[in-house]
Every structure is written in C-alpha cells, then in structure tokens.
C-alpha cells in the first residue's frame, strides 16, 4: 500500500530446539543453535510466552514450523530486531494470522512494517492462503495504524484468553501487492 523506503528484513526460521531454549530464557543455548545472532530481548519476558506456545505447537504439528514465529533480521546491520510470523499454517478457510513484536530499542524505524510486508508477500505466494488476519488490542494504536496502512480492514472483535479484547482486521491475500 504505502510506498517509501525502510529497512529490508528477513524472517529467519528457528528450529524446535532454539524455540525451546528461547522459551526457557536460555539465550546462550538458543544462540548456539540459531542461524543468526539473537538478542536478549528475544529471550526476555516479553517474548518467552510466544516461544513457549510455538515450541509446544511444533511438537504436535511439526509442519507448522514452516509458518510460525521467526526472528526479524536486518541483514544490512546484521542485527536481530524482533520476532514475527504466523500463528500457524492456513486454516481450512485459507486464513493465516500474523503476529509481530519489535525490540523496544529498534521500534519506530520501520521494522514492523517491513516484517508485516514480508508476511503479506509470503501469504500472497501461497495458494492455500486467502485471508490474512491481525488481532490487535484496542489501545495499540501503532499496530492498528500499521495494519490499516497495509490495506487491512476491521471485521469484528474477539476476546482472547490471554490478551483480552482484540479488534480483528483482515485483508485478502495478495491485495497489498501491486
């Protein structure tokens, strides 16, 4: 949707052992198995719950590893700046949900937008994906503005067991490109 330059990012896949180490807050073990250097933020309290969910998820559904949360990597700076990915593979209706979080030290630099665009491009390239969803807390204006800027529209609300009330936004896969 909106043009402009920003950082280029790669979403770097982690294996199950690295996911488990991050869930345990063990940065040294995680880094030893990771394909890129990690940051303390990724093993910190704000991120550990996500890694825990994803580590358990891949035990039950190993192919989900190709879809779930990854490291947001700035190859130019050789720096891990956050995490982003889908909650899992497309569901029966072809929906995938995005999730992302950027290290506070690297926020407001275009990384979340770059990560979201990378996820949207991945969704557009996958024939099984019809819809991309983002569920955002009502007070998270920055994230709301980000998804609205990438063509998402509000479609409703839901109550998440962990996060409480969320506003649900969706965009058809592939509509953001072009």
C-alpha positions as CSV (number, residue, x, y, z in Angstrom):
1,X,0.0,0.0,0.0
2,X,2.1,2.9,1.2
3,X,5.4,3.3,-0.5
4,X,8.6,4.6,0.8
5,X,11.9,3.1,1.8
6,X,12.6,1.4,5.0
7,X,14.8,-1.3,6.3
8,X,15.0,-4.6,4.5
9,X,14.4,-7.6,6.7
10,X,14.5,-11.4,6.5
11,X,12.3,-13.6,8.7
12,X,14.7,-16.3,9.9
13,X,13.3,-19.7,10.8
14,X,14.3,-21.3,14.0
15,X,14.3,-25.0,14.8
16,X,12.4,-26.6,17.7
17,X,15.4,-26.7,20.0
18,X,16.1,-23.0,19.6
19,X,12.4,-22.3,20.2
20,X,12.5,-24.3,23.4
21,X,15.7,-22.5,24.6
22,X,14.1,-19.1,23.9
23,X,11.0,-20.2,25.8
24,X,13.3,-21.1,28.7
25,X,15.0,-17.8,28.5
26,X,18.3,-19.5,27.7
27,X,19.9,-17.1,25.3
28,X,23.3,-18.9,25.2
29,X,21.8,-22.2,24.1
30,X,19.4,-20.6,21.7
31,X,22.2,-18.6,20.1
32,X,24.3,-21.7,19.8
33,X,21.7,-23.3,17.6
34,X,20.3,-20.3,15.8
35,X,21.3,-19.4,12.2
36,X,21.8,-15.7,13.2
37,X,22.9,-13.9,16.4
38,X,20.0,-13.3,18.7
39,X,19.3,-10.5,21.2
40,X,18.5,-10.5,24.9
41,X,15.0,-9.2,24.0
42,X,14.2,-12.4,22.2
43,X,14.9,-14.5,25.4
44,X,13.3,-11.9,27.7
45,X,9.9,-11.9,29.4
46,X,8.1,-10.1,26.6
47,X,8.9,-12.9,24.1
48,X,9.2,-16.1,26.2
49,X,5.5,-16.9,26.2
50,X,5.3,-16.8,22.4
51,X,8.3,-19.1,22.1
52,X,6.7,-21.5,24.6
53,X,3.5,-21.7,22.6
54,X,5.4,-22.2,19.4
55,X,7.8,-24.8,20.8
56,X,4.7,-26.9,22.0
57,X,2.9,-26.3,18.7
58,X,5.7,-27.8,16.6
59,X,5.8,-30.9,18.8
60,X,2.1,-31.6,18.0
61,X,2.3,-30.3,14.4
62,X,5.9,-30.4,13.0
63,X,5.0,-28.9,9.6
64,X,3.8,-25.7,11.4
65,X,7.5,-24.9,11.9
66,X,7.4,-23.5,8.3
67,X,4.8,-20.9,9.3
68,X,5.3,-19.8,12.9
69,X,7.2,-17.0,14.6
70,X,10.7,-16.2,13.3
71,X,13.4,-13.8,14.1
72,X,13.2,-10.4,12.3
73,X,16.7,-10.0,11.0
74,X,18.2,-6.8,9.5
75,X,20.8,-8.2,7.1
76,X,22.4,-4.8,6.5
77,X,23.1,-4.2,10.2
78,X,23.4,-8.0,11.0
79,X,21.0,-7.5,13.8
80,X,18.0,-9.4,15.3
81,X,15.4,-6.7,15.9
82,X,12.3,-8.6,16.9
83,X,10.0,-11.5,16.1
84,X,7.3,-12.0,13.5
85,X,5.4,-14.8,11.9
86,X,2.1,-16.5,11.5
87,X,0.2,-18.2,14.4
88,X,0.3,-21.4,12.2
89,X,-0.4,-22.7,8.8
90,X,-3.5,-21.7,6.9
91,X,-6.8,-23.0,8.4
92,X,-9.5,-24.8,6.4
93,X,-10.8,-21.4,5.1
94,X,-7.4,-20.3,4.0
95,X,-6.8,-17.8,6.8
96,X,-3.5,-17.1,8.5
97,X,-3.0,-14.7,11.4
98,X,0.1,-12.6,11.8
99,X,1.9,-11.7,14.9
100,X,4.9,-9.4,15.4
101,X,6.9,-7.6,18.0
102,X,9.9,-5.4,17.6
103,X,12.6,-4.9,20.3
104,X,11.9,-1.5,22.0
105,X,15.4,-0.4,21.1
106,X,14.5,-0.7,17.4
107,X,10.9,0.5,17.3
108,X,9.8,3.4,15.1
109,X,12.4,2.5,12.5
110,X,10.1,0.7,10.0
111,X,10.9,-2.9,11.1
112,X,7.3,-3.8,12.0
113,X,6.1,-2.6,8.6
114,X,8.9,-4.5,6.8
115,X,8.2,-7.7,8.8
116,X,4.4,-7.3,8.1
117,X,5.1,-6.8,4.4
118,X,7.3,-9.9,4.3
119,X,4.5,-11.9,5.9
120,X,2.0,-10.5,3.4
121,X,4.3,-11.4,0.5
122,X,4.6,-14.9,1.8
123,X,0.8,-15.2,2.2
124,X,0.3,-13.9,-1.4
125,X,2.7,-16.6,-2.7
126,X,0.9,-19.4,-1.0
127,X,-2.1,-20.8,-3.0
128,X,-3.7,-22.1,0.2
129,X,-3.9,-18.6,1.8
130,X,-7.0,-16.5,1.0
131,X,-7.0,-14.1,4.0
132,X,-4.5,-12.6,6.4
133,X,-5.8,-11.6,9.8
134,X,-4.3,-9.4,12.6
135,X,-5.9,-9.2,16.1
136,X,-4.9,-6.1,17.9
137,X,-5.7,-4.7,21.4
138,X,-7.9,-1.6,21.1
139,X,-5.3,0.6,22.8
140,X,-2.5,-0.5,20.4
141,X,-2.8,2.5,18.1
142,X,0.6,2.0,16.5
143,X,-0.2,-1.6,15.4
144,X,-3.7,-0.6,14.3
145,X,-2.3,2.2,12.1
146,X,0.3,-0.2,10.7
147,X,-2.3,-2.8,9.5
148,X,-4.7,-0.2,8.2
149,X,-1.8,1.3,6.2
150,X,-1.3,-2.1,4.6
151,X,-4.9,-2.5,3.5
152,X,-6.4,-4.4,6.4
153,X,-10.0,-3.5,7.4
154,X,-11.8,-4.0,10.7
155,X,-14.1,-7.0,10.6
156,X,-15.0,-7.5,14.2
157,X,-13.7,-8.2,17.6
158,X,-12.9,-11.1,19.8
159,X,-11.9,-11.9,23.4
160,X,-8.6,-13.7,23.6
161,X,-8.0,-15.9,26.7
162,X,-4.6,-14.3,27.3
163,X,-4.8,-10.9,25.6
164,X,-8.4,-9.9,26.4
165,X,-10.4,-7.8,23.9
166,X,-8.9,-7.6,20.4
167,X,-10.1,-5.8,17.3
168,X,-9.9,-8.2,14.3
169,X,-8.6,-6.9,11.0
170,X,-8.3,-8.8,7.7
171,X,-7.0,-8.3,4.2
172,X,-7.3,-10.7,1.2
173,X,-4.0,-12.3,0.4
174,X,-2.3,-10.6,-2.4
175,X,-4.2,-7.3,-2.4
176,X,-1.4,-5.4,-0.8
177,X,0.9,-6.0,-3.7
178,X,0.9,-4.1,-6.8
